[in-house]
Structures are given as structure tokens and as C-alpha cells.
């Protein structure tokens, strides 16, 4: 299994099981820009290809692994699939809340700038 991490829209993840010709050309064109890193997440190895450096990809994998193990410890009877889904939902919730905080901070800064300018 190959996972491609890109920088275009934050992090783009594509899992390559059945790669279409168009996608294969896209990956081939960018081959010289892509790092290939083997990571372990939840006791399974994955080959991750991405524009980010190897240390960053390893850090992301370690974070996902820790979060999955936390979910499993709290819910010992869950299947690996359900652990992955709950982890994804928790991470999506965190991301959404951070985005809301960021958006609010930007609005506050813009309001303060308008107030200073009169």
C-alpha cells in the first residue's frame, strides 16, 4: 500500500490500490520531488510517499499510531477498523476546532486593525 502526502491543500492522502493511468502519470512526473518512507502505524507497515521530509512523515505516523493506541486502550474490544474510524473522527474534530479558533483569531485581528485605522 502506498500513501501519497502532498502540500497542495494541506495534506492530501491518496491510497494507491488500483492506480489509474492519469494518477500514475501525475506521480511519475513528480517522482523526483517525492520522499519514500516506511512507517509503522498500529503494528502495520505502510510505505508513504510525500513531498514532506522523512522526519515529518515519521512524526505524523507516530502521532496517528499513538492516537490509535489511546483509542484501543479505552475500548479494548473494538476491531482495528473501528479504532481507525474513531481515531479519524477524533482527529477531524480536533482539526475542525483548531480551524474555528484560527478563523476567530483572524477575524479578531482584522477587527482590531480596522478599529486602529479609524
Residue pairs with C-beta under 8 A, 6 or more apart in sequence:
1 15
1 16
1 17
1 46
1 47
2 15
2 16
2 47
2 48
2 49
3 13
3 14
3 15
3 16
3 46
3 47
3 48
3 49
3 50
4 12
4 13
4 14
4 16
4 27
4 34
4 48
4 49
4 50
5 11
5 12
5 13
5 48
5 49
5 50
5 51
5 52
5 57
5 60
6 12
6 50
6 51
7 51
7 52
11 60
14 23
16 23
16 27
19 27
27 34
27 49
30 51
33 51
34 49
34 50
34 51
35 49
35 50
35 51
35 52
35 53
35 54
35 57
36 47
36 48
36 49
37 47
37 48
37 49
37 50
37 54
37 57
37 58
37 61
38 45
38 46
38 47
38 48
39 45
39 46
39 48
39 57
39 58
39 61
39 62
40 46
40 61
40 65
41 61
41 64
41 65
41 68
42 64
42 65
42 68
42 69
42 72
42 80
42 83
42 84
46 61
48 57
48 61
50 57
64 87
64 91
67 87
67 90
67 91
68 83
68 84
68 87
71 78
71 83
71 86
71 87
71 90
72 78
72 83
75 82
75 83
75 86
78 86
